[in-house]
Amino acid sequence: MNNRAWFYALTQNGVEKLTDMEYLGSVTKMCLNSDYAAALFEGKVQLHVIESKDEDAQEERETRLFPASDDKCKILCHALTGEFLIYATNNGLIKFFYLEDWQYVNEYRHSVSIRKIFPDVTGTTLVLIDEKTEGFVYCPLNDNLYEIPNFSPTIKGILWENWRMDRGVFVAYDDDKLYTYVFHKDTIQGSKVILAGGTKLPFSHKPVLLHNGDLICQTQSGKLNNICLGTHSFLGNIGDAGANELKKMLTQALMLRRFSDSWELCKRLNEQINWNELARACLHHMEVEFAIRVYRTIGNVGMVMSLEQIKGIEDHNLLAGHLAMFAGDFNLAQDLYLASSSPAAALEMRRDLQHWDSALQLAKRLAPNQISFISKEYAMQLEFTGDYVNALAHYEKGITGDNKEHDETCLAGVARMSIRMGDIRRGVNQALKHPSRSLKKDCGAILESMK
């Protein structure tokens, strides 16, 4: 019966035995951190200290059995980080137990039972594989779930990147292949998971650790072997690459959010198109400071000034809205503005862009007092393009009754459009009543052209 474990410390003087532990059932999985061990057996997890360092430590923090005796669920998988014990059950529940406070701090219920969980180093993001063999990234901080695209049903495990600059990168593996994914947490389009590429896994290699694109595997003989992921092949190979190869490397680096490496690649390529690609990626990933640096390098003063004005904004949606607008995605920018603390920014953007239809729709919701002024602007544009029917309608809508200068402009438009539409009597009467001499000349010129 596999119900006993021995714990050892790896010290400078060699291996030192710490303690041993006997469990209440046959252990199927064991997880460790520096202080605690968590053993899974018969649908339960026993959490306990490996070695009690403080004789005065609270006895209740020495060990605990999960789930509680009155909870009838069965634990299918678990994980232990430096701060959390995380486990998943047959009824689709994921629970986070915070070791510091010795209490539950979060739970999430999935639609089906969960087979495996793989948290990152911090425990604030995890990959789950459910009974349908579908993969998802779950973030307990906002309780959101993100589907992993092109997730193979043969996947056996997940390794998160341990290099602190590459957090968000993880590898899914089966017997033959490694799939590199990137969790883009902060983009103007929201959080999402992308498949960055694949790498062949040598025969009988078991992935153990991922660090800076290097995958350490255990071979069948027990030795360790390093594999460089195909998605990270540009690391250390920039010096000998030609232009086409450098462009491929830039695409790889941007996909991994490696902006410093992308900067070096752009310096080597020294082409405007590549700098622009880097700048757009910075906007997409909301890297405002780096975007300023790039735009300053390529001499785009307007973008530098615009980004300097918004870089201190703390409202995530408002900042993302500005960046989406700079990137030319105006519909996305509008959605983000409307979800922010300053929804009127959406109306301001549409007015600046002269998207009058959209501006009018927004004004009805956000600023009804602006409808008349937007109608006048829209009418002037329609008149310029020759759409006299709609121009007349919007000039009429623009009349406020209490803004003399604005109303005179609208009434002048009504006069011109009436004449152009054949309602000469109305147009002439309106022109005669109007104080503007230039309007009378314009109407006369229109009548002259209609002979």
C-alpha positions in Angstrom: 0.0 0.0 0.0 1.5 3.3 -1.2 0.6 5.3 1.9 4.0 6.4 3.3 6.3 9.3 2.3 9.8 10.3 3.4 10.9 13.9 3.1 14.5 15.0 2.5 16.3 18.4 2.3 18.9 19.0 -0.3 21.7 20.9 1.4 25.3 21.9 0.6 26.4 18.9 2.7 24.2 16.5 0.7 20.8 14.9 1.4 19.4 15.2 4.8 16.3 13.3 6.0 13.7 15.6 7.6 10.7 13.4 8.5 8.3 10.7 7.3 4.6 10.7 7.1 1.9 8.0 6.9 -1.4 8.7 5.2 -4.9 7.2 5.5 -4.9 5.8 2.0 -2.9 5.0 -1.1 -1.3 8.3 -2.4 -1.8 9.0 -6.1 -0.2 12.5 -6.2 2.1 14.5 -3.9 2.8 18.3 -4.1 5.4 20.3 -2.1 6.4 23.8 -1.4 9.1 25.0 1.0 7.0 24.4 4.1 4.0 22.2 3.3 3.2 18.9 1.5 -0.2 18.0 0.1 -1.0 14.3 -0.7 -4.0 13.2 -2.7 -5.6 9.9 -1.8 -9.1 8.4 -2.2 -10.6 11.7 -3.3 -9.1 13.6 -0.4 -6.1 15.9 0.1 -4.1 16.0 3.3 -2.1 19.2 3.8 0.6 19.2 6.5 3.8 20.9 7.4 6.9 19.0 6.3 8.9 19.9 9.3 7.6 21.9 12.3 10.1 24.7 12.8 8.3 26.5 15.6 7.4 24.6 18.7 4.8 27.2 19.6 3.1 27.0 16.2 -0.6 26.7 16.2 -1.6 23.0 16.1 -4.4 23.6 13.7 -1.9 24.8 11.1 0.1 21.6 11.3 -2.3 19.6 9.2 -5.7 19.7 7.6 -7.8 17.2 5.6 -9.8 18.4 2.5 -12.7 18.5 1.8 -14.5 19.0 5.1 -16.3 16.0 6.5 -19.7 17.4 5.6 -18.7 18.0 2.0 -19.6 15.0 -0.1 -17.5 16.0 -3.2 -14.5 14.1 -4.4 -11.2 15.8 -5.1 -9.8 14.7 -8.5 -6.6 16.9 -8.7 -4.7 19.4 -6.7 -1.7 21.7 -6.8 0.4 23.6 -4.2 2.1 27.0 -4.8 4.1 29.1 -2.3 0.8 30.7 -1.0 -2.1 28.5 -2.1 -3.4 25.0 -2.0 -5.7 24.6 -5.0 -7.9 21.6 -5.7 -10.7 20.7 -8.1 -13.6 18.3 -7.6 -15.8 15.9 -9.5 -18.7 18.5 -9.4 -16.5 21.1 -11.2 -15.5 23.2 -8.2 -12.1 24.8 -7.9 -11.2 26.0 -4.4 -8.3 28.2 -3.3 -7.0 27.8 0.2 -4.7 30.6 1.4 -1.9 29.2 3.6 -1.1 32.4 5.3 -4.6 33.0 6.6 -5.4 29.3 6.8 -8.8 29.8 5.0 -10.5 29.7 1.7 -10.2 32.8 -0.4 -11.8 31.9 -3.7 -13.9 29.3 -5.5 -15.0 28.8 -9.1 -17.6 26.4 -10.4 -17.0 24.9 -13.9 -19.8 23.4 -16.0 -18.3 19.9 -15.8 -15.8 18.0 -13.6 -12.2 19.0 -13.8 -9.5 16.4 -14.5 -6.3 18.5 -14.1 -5.2 21.9 -12.9 -1.8 23.6 -13.5 -1.3 27.0 -11.6 1.5 29.4 -12.5 4.2 30.2 -10.0 2.1 32.8 -8.2 -1.1 30.8 -8.2 -3.0 33.8 -9.6 -3.5 32.1 -13.0 -4.1 28.5 -13.8 -4.8 26.2 -16.7 -7.6 23.6 -16.2 -8.4 20.6 -18.3 -12.0 19.3 -17.9 -13.6 15.9 -18.5 -14.3 17.0 -22.2 -10.5 17.4 -22.6 -11.0 21.1 -23.3 -8.5 23.5 -21.9 -9.1 26.9 -20.3 -7.1 29.6 -18.5 -8.8 30.7 -15.3 -8.0 34.0 -13.4 -9.2 34.0 -9.8 -8.6 37.8 -9.5 -11.5 38.6 -11.9 -13.2 35.2 -11.9 -12.9 35.0 -15.7 -12.3 31.9 -17.9 -10.6 32.0 -21.3 -10.7 29.2 -23.8 -7.4 27.8 -25.0 -7.5 27.7 -28.9 -6.6 24.5 -30.8 -6.3 22.6 -27.6 -5.4 18.9 -28.4 -7.4 16.2 -26.6 -4.2 14.3 -26.2 -2.6 16.9 -24.0 -1.0 15.3 -20.9 0.4 18.3 -19.0 1.1 22.0 -18.8 4.3 23.8 -17.8 4.3 27.5 -17.0 7.3 29.7 -17.9 9.4 30.4 -14.8 11.4 33.3 -16.2 9.8 36.4 -14.7 9.9 38.4 -17.9 7.9 35.7 -19.8 5.1 35.2 -17.3 1.9 34.3 -19.3 3.8 31.8 -21.5 3.0 28.2 -21.0 3.6 24.9 -22.8 1.0 22.1 -23.3 2.5 18.8 -24.2 1.6 15.2 -25.2 3.8 12.3 -26.2 5.0 13.9 -29.5 4.6 17.6 -29.5 4.9 20.8 -27.5 2.4 23.6 -28.0 3.5 27.1 -26.9 0.7 29.3 -25.8 0.7 32.9 -24.6 -1.9 34.4 -22.2 -2.2 38.1 -23.2 -3.7 39.5 -20.1 -3.8 43.2 -20.9 -4.7 44.1 -24.5 -7.1 46.7 -25.9 -9.3 43.7 -26.9 -9.3 42.2 -23.4 -7.5 39.1 -22.2 -7.1 36.2 -24.6 -5.0 33.1 -25.1 -3.1 32.6 -28.4 -1.2 29.6 -29.9 2.3 30.9 -30.7 3.7 27.7 -32.3 4.7 24.1 -31.8 7.9 22.1 -31.2 8.5 18.4 -31.7 9.1 16.5 -28.5 11.9 13.9 -28.7 10.9 10.3 -27.9 10.5 9.4 -24.2 11.2 12.9 -23.0 9.2 14.1 -20.0 9.0 17.9 -19.7 10.0 19.0 -16.2 10.8 22.8 -16.2 10.4 25.7 -18.6 12.7 28.7 -18.3 13.3 31.5 -20.8 12.3 29.3 -23.7 14.5 26.4 -22.6 12.5 23.2 -21.8 14.3 20.8 -19.4 13.2 17.2 -19.9 13.9 14.0 -18.2 14.9 11.2 -20.6 14.1 7.5 -20.2 17.4 6.9 -18.6 16.7 9.5 -15.9 19.1 12.1 -17.3 18.1 15.7 -18.1 18.1 17.2 -21.6 17.4 20.7 -22.8 15.2 21.6 -25.7 14.8 25.1 -27.1 11.2 25.9 -28.1 10.7 26.7 -31.7 8.8 29.9 -30.7 12.0 31.1 -28.9 14.5 30.1 -31.6 15.4 33.8 -32.2 17.1 34.1 -28.7 20.8 34.3 -29.2 20.6 33.9 -33.0 20.1 37.5 -34.0 23.7 38.2 -35.0 23.9 35.8 -38.0 20.4 36.2 -39.4 19.5 37.8 -42.7 16.7 40.3 -43.3 14.0 37.7 -44.0 15.0 35.7 -41.0 15.0 38.8 -38.8 11.5 39.6 -39.9 10.3 36.2 -38.8 12.1 36.6 -35.5 10.3 39.9 -35.0 7.0 38.3 -35.5 7.9 35.6 -32.9 9.2 38.2 -30.4 6.0 40.3 -30.7 3.8 37.3 -30.2 5.6 36.6 -27.0 5.5 40.3 -25.9 9.3 40.5 -25.9 9.5 44.2 -26.6 13.2 44.6 -25.7 14.1 41.8 -28.1 11.8 43.3 -30.7 13.6 46.7 -30.3 16.9 45.1 -31.1 15.5 43.3 -34.1 14.0 46.6 -35.4 17.4 48.3 -34.9 19.0 45.6 -37.1 16.3 45.7 -39.8 16.2 49.6 -39.6 13.1 49.8 -41.7 10.1 52.1 -41.0 7.6 49.3 -41.6 9.1 47.2 -38.8 9.2 50.1 -36.4 5.5 50.7 -37.1 4.8 47.0 -36.5 6.5 47.3 -33.1 4.6 50.5 -32.3 1.2 48.9 -33.2 2.0 45.9 -31.0 2.8 48.3 -28.1 -0.6 50.0 -28.5 -2.3 46.6 -28.7 -0.7 45.4 -25.5 -1.1 48.8 -23.7 2.6 49.3 -23.3 2.3 53.1 -23.4 5.8 54.0 -22.2 7.4 51.6 -24.8 5.2 52.9 -27.5 6.3 56.5 -26.7 9.9 55.3 -27.0 9.3 53.7 -30.4 7.3 56.7 -31.9 10.0 59.1 -30.6 12.6 57.0 -32.4 10.8 57.1 -35.7 10.0 60.8 -35.4 6.2 60.6 -35.0 5.8 63.7 -32.9 2.0 63.7 -33.0 1.7 60.2 -31.5 4.4 60.9 -28.9 2.4 64.0 -27.7 -0.9 62.1 -27.7 0.5 59.2 -25.7 2.2 61.5 -23.2 -1.2 63.0 -22.5 -2.9 59.7 -21.7 -0.1 57.7 -20.1 -1.2 58.5 -16.5 -4.8 57.4 -17.0 -5.8 54.8 -14.4 -9.2 53.8 -15.8 -8.3 50.6 -17.8 -11.2 50.9 -20.3 -10.6 54.6 -20.9 -6.9 54.1 -21.6 -7.7 51.1 -23.8 -10.3 53.2 -25.6 -7.7 55.9 -26.4 -5.2 53.3 -27.6 -7.8 51.6 -29.8 -8.6 55.0 -31.3 -4.9 55.6 -32.0 -4.7 52.2 -33.6 -7.7 53.0 -35.9 -10.2 50.6 -34.4 -12.9 53.1 -33.8 -15.8 50.7 -33.1 -13.7 49.0 -30.4 -12.7 52.4 -29.0 -16.3 53.4 -28.7 -17.2 50.2 -26.8 -14.3 50.8 -24.4 -15.2 54.4 -23.9 -18.8 53.5 -23.1 -17.6 51.0 -20.5 -15.3 53.5 -18.9 -15.8 56.3 -16.4 -16.0 58.8 -19.3 -18.5 57.5 -21.8 -18.8 61.0 -23.4 -15.3 60.4 -24.9 -17.1 58.1 -27.4 -19.2 61.0 -28.6 -16.2 63.3 -28.8 -14.3 60.8 -30.9 -17.2 60.3 -33.4 -17.5 64.1 -33.7 -13.8 64.5 -34.3 -14.0 61.8 -37.0 -17.1 63.4 -38.5 -19.0 60.0 -38.1 -22.2 61.9 -37.7 -24.7 59.0 -37.8 -22.8 57.4 -34.9 -22.5 60.7 -33.1 -26.2 61.4 -33.3 -27.0 57.9 -31.9 -24.5 58.5 -29.0 -25.8 62.0 -28.3 -29.4 60.7 -27.8 -28.0 58.6 -24.9 -25.2 60.7 -23.6 -25.8 64.4 -24.4 -29.3 65.2 -25.8 -28.4 68.9 -25.6 -25.8 68.3 -28.3 -28.2 66.8 -30.9 -29.0 70.1 -32.5 -25.3 71.1 -33.0 -24.4 67.7 -34.3 -27.3 67.8 -36.7 -26.1 71.1 -38.1 -22.5 69.7 -38.6 -24.0 66.6 -40.3 -26.2 68.7 -42.5 -23.2 70.8 -43.7 -21.4 67.6 -44.7 -24.4 66.2 -46.5 -24.9 69.5 -48.4 -21.2 69.4 -49.4 -21.6 65.8 -50.8 -24.9 66.7 -52.6 -27.3 64.8 -50.4 -29.8 67.7 -50.2 -32.8 65.7 -49.0 -31.0 64.6 -45.8 -29.2 67.9 -45.5 -32.5 69.7 -45.3 -33.9 67.3 -42.7 -30.8 67.7 -40.5 -30.8 71.5 -40.9 -34.4 71.5 -39.6 -33.5 69.3 -36.7 -30.6 71.6 -35.8 -32.8 74.6 -35.0 -32.8 75.2 -31.2 -34.9 78.3 -30.8 -32.5 79.8 -28.2 -29.1 80.0 -29.9 -29.3 82.9 -32.4 -26.0 82.4 -34.3 -26.4 78.6 -34.6 -30.1 78.9 -35.7 -29.2 81.5 -38.3 -26.7 78.9 -39.8 -29.4 76.2 -39.8 -32.1 78.5 -41.3 -29.6 79.5 -44.0 -29.2 75.9 -44.8 -32.9 75.3 -44.9 -33.2 78.2 -47.4 -30.5 76.8 -49.7 -31.8 73.2 -49.5 -35.4 74.2 -50.1 -34.4 75.9 -53.3 -32.3 73.0 -54.4 -35.2 70.6 -53.7 -37.6 72.7 -55.8 -39.5 74.4 -53.0 -38.4 77.8 -54.3 -41.1 79.8 -52.6 -40.1 78.5 -49.1 -36.4 78.9 -49.8 -36.8 82.5 -51.2 -39.0 83.6 -48.3 -36.5 82.1 -45.8 -33.6 83.9 -47.5 -35.5 87.3 -47.6 -36.2 87.0 -43.8 -32.6 86.1 -43.1 -30.2 88.9 -42.1 -27.3 87.5 -44.1 -26.5 89.2 -47.4 -24.2 86.4 -48.5 -27.1 83.9 -48.1 -29.2 86.0 -50.6 -26.3 85.9 -53.0 -25.9 82.2 -52.6 -29.6 81.6 -53.2 -29.6 83.8 -56.2 -26.6 81.9 -57.6 -28.5 78.6 -57.0 -31.6 79.9 -58.8 -29.4 81.2 -61.7 -27.9 77.7 -62.1 -31.3 76.1 -62.2 -32.5 78.0 -65.3 
